[in-house]
Amino acid sequence: MMKRIGFAVLCMLLILSSCTTVKQEGLFNPGTYTGSAEGMNGPVTVEIKVDKDSILNVAVTKHQETAGLSDNALKFVPREIVKEQSLDVDTVSGATVVSQAIIDATAEALAKAGATPEKLKAVAKAAEANAIASAQPMKPGVYYGEAYGKWPKDSNEGGRFLSPKVIKPIKVEVTVDEKKILNIAVLSCDDTPGFKESAINQVPKAIVDYQSIGVDAVSGSTLTSMGILAATTQALEQAGADLLAFNAKQPKVNASVEYTTEVVVVGAGASGTAAALAAVERGAKVIVVEKTGQVGGMGGLSTGFIGVGSEQAKKAGSTKTVQDVFKEMMDYTSWTANSSLVKAILEKSGSTADWLQAHGYKMTLQKGSYTHDTGKGNAKIQTLYDKYIIPGGGQLLLQTRAEELIMDGNKVVGVKALKSDGTKVTVRAASVVIATGGFGGNKEMLKKYTHSDNYYLSGNSSNEGDGINMALGAGAGLSPEISPHLSEFAASTTLDFNSYFMKYMNYGGLLQVNMEGKRFMDEGICASQPLAKGASAIRTAGSFFVVFDQATLDTLETKGYPGIVGAEKTAELMKSIGWRSRAIVPFTTIKMEMQQALDASVAFKADSFQELEKAAGFAQGEFTSTMSRYLAAVDQKKDEEFYKDPIWLTPIAKGPYYALRMEPAIFGTIGGIRINERIEALNEQNKVIPGLYVAGQDGGGMYGYPYYEIVGVTQGYAYNSGRIAGENASSFAGTR
């Protein structure tokens, strides 16, 4: 948990309300007041009750937050405010946004009640003096609790990542006596394999060790951690526990540890693991520093891997050569990519595919293709540590966040890091490989380097640009082609579309308009070329609306897109454009999802285009004009505006009509630190920074914009750049 202060919000509100506040005796104006603030999924509204001297109650009366993940924040923050008689309370780890929204909404309500920072300090001081030290006893026994974690109720997405197709809540068993939590067992958890285990292994133990449900979530497994905490809280409530007595902040230790090695790798995803394996196999002493609680990173979620000329590709009939693919990629990027780097990656890719298979990877390959499917899940990457890296003398430091590179003049000679328990870590090494996965989880960096933070992140939120920032601090330069790694499916920055069918609403060529209500693209390319051209077009609009009628919604629920374009055309499109099978099934939960979107003002519904224009906030007359032109195109089966294939001219015939707001979704980022074909970091003058290598999504030069239409480039770049970096880092360390 982290401490947050609500006084600044209160002070600002008091300036606005000072002219209307009625002065009465006492600290507050007795009564009931409401306040609102923006949470993760929309406004959070609270109702407070005060008498003249104290805050009697704080209750969250309205919110759109995700069940399970926000439960503890919704329970604890209001209670803490009342207990402490203060806005200076802890936020809940893993739910800081909704926690802060509750604090800010309460500050707004207190301002209406005549509160000032000085008055709140007086109230808090009195509460502290009257605090009762002992907690109420629990009823000894065994209790059970349930809550959803990574995958929410009715999600259809988990099955793609090795979870069951039907997601059930996390179930815990909690044993207590009158005063203590004795044991916690996670009985079942349907969250993503390879990611859930660190939370299952660590969170229950931490709760028992610290006698607190205020312990930190495990980085990289935050949603599972929050589900376990919420389920445990539910069980403790059944036992009659005083929850506030079991909500202490997890203490940090004041310790330090130092290591000396030859190669230190920062990041245990695909590129970092490949670097570590390559270095170990060349005889180097290696330490891997990983900020989350498990290995794998995006390598556990992605499957495609380019391996030009691999033995498997040759046997499958692929005749593509490095020269063929090199020309294709450089032509696609108009030679804005680093040609030497692209060539080096492609030349290495076939042998790297063979190398990974020799280390246990089970790859499949379509006939005639050179893109290998590695399969989802972290097990294959964990195996590299269990069977090769650690037995080869490597060390793995989990939950250890690298923060700074150690310099000796212009040379990089190690890393300073911090463990999640507060231990300071120093690793001195002859060479450093940075492989932290880009900065998709860092809104400030997204805004700075991609000129927008208006994205939904479907990748790892723990990829926050740590490696890029460390390299910049060591004098490295940036590559010119930094951009978001766009997903083919759009999403919402307010609600969770990604776990349901709603993310496919831009995938069927339906009408799309910008925030003014104007068309901005040929919507058909969101189906025919979604990853490159469709996603890039959506990015130009930022937020946009998908527009359709009730008949379309009804058809999607029962038949999916085949009900709109027809079964014969669907079969043809699956062959010609690779229309994804998972996106053309019946959208069985789409009406439930639509109601959630309507409730959160992410979607709007009206009986006429004029009413819909007003409800959605489109420019006056713009949307109705757009609809007139579009309906004419539908009738004529000819799009004169953006020349869309008539197959995607879906009728919008009879109300009610819907406008659904969506935003671009990203896997993360591409481009970063300037590197050469040896994966060595370069400064602004293109000079090598001795001892520093930057691999995977932290290293720039592999891409132009938009993203390649070749499947498997990102993972291919990750493994190959990591392998090259590990080989060269070990050579630099003198262990060749």
SULLINQUI-V934161 format. One record per run of one state. SS is the DSSP state (h for helix, s for strand, l for the rest). FROM is the first residue (numbers start at 1). TO is the last residue. If there is no record, write none. Layout:
# SULLINQUI-V934161
[[SS	FROM	TO] [SS	FROM	TO]]
This chain:
# SULLINQUI-V934161
[[l	1	1] [s	2	3] [l	4	6] [h	7	17] [l	18	30] [s	31	38] [l	39	42] [s	43	50] [l	51	54] [s	55	62] [l	63	70] [h	71	84] [l	85	89] [s	90	91] [l	92	95] [h	96	112] [l	113	116] [h	117	129] [l	130	140] [s	141	147] [l	148	157] [h	158	161] [l	162	169] [s	170	176] [l	177	180] [s	181	188] [l	189	195] [h	196	210] [l	211	221] [h	222	238] [l	239	242] [h	243	246] [l	247	255] [s	256	260] [l	261	262] [s	263	266] [l	267	268] [s	269	269] [h	270	281] [l	282	285] [s	286	289] [l	290	295] [s	296	296] [h	297	300] [l	301	303] [s	304	306] [l	307	310] [h	311	315] [l	316	321] [h	322	332] [l	333	338] [h	339	358] [l	359	363] [s	364	365] [l	366	370] [s	371	373] [l	374	378] [h	379	389] [l	390	394] [s	395	397] [l	398	399] [s	400	408] [l	409	410] [s	411	419] [l	420	423] [s	424	428] [l	429	430] [s	431	434] [l	435	442] [h	443	450] [l	451	454] [s	455	457] [l	458	465] [h	466	473] [l	474	475] [s	476	476] [l	477	477] [s	478	478] [l	479	482] [s	483	486] [l	487	490] [s	491	491] [l	492	500] [h	501	506] [l	507	510] [s	511	513] [l	514	518] [s	519	519] [l	520	524] [h	525	528] [l	529	529] [h	530	541] [l	542	543] [s	544	549] [h	550	558] [l	559	561] [h	562	565] [l	566	566] [h	567	576] [l	577	580] [h	581	583] [l	584	589] [h	590	599] [l	600	602] [s	603	606] [l	607	608] [h	609	616] [l	617	621] [h	622	636] [l	637	645] [h	646	648] [l	649	656] [s	657	670] [l	671	672] [s	673	675] [l	676	679] [s	680	683] [l	684	687] [s	688	694] [l	695	695] [h	696	698] [s	699	700] [l	701	712] [h	713	732] [l	733	736]]
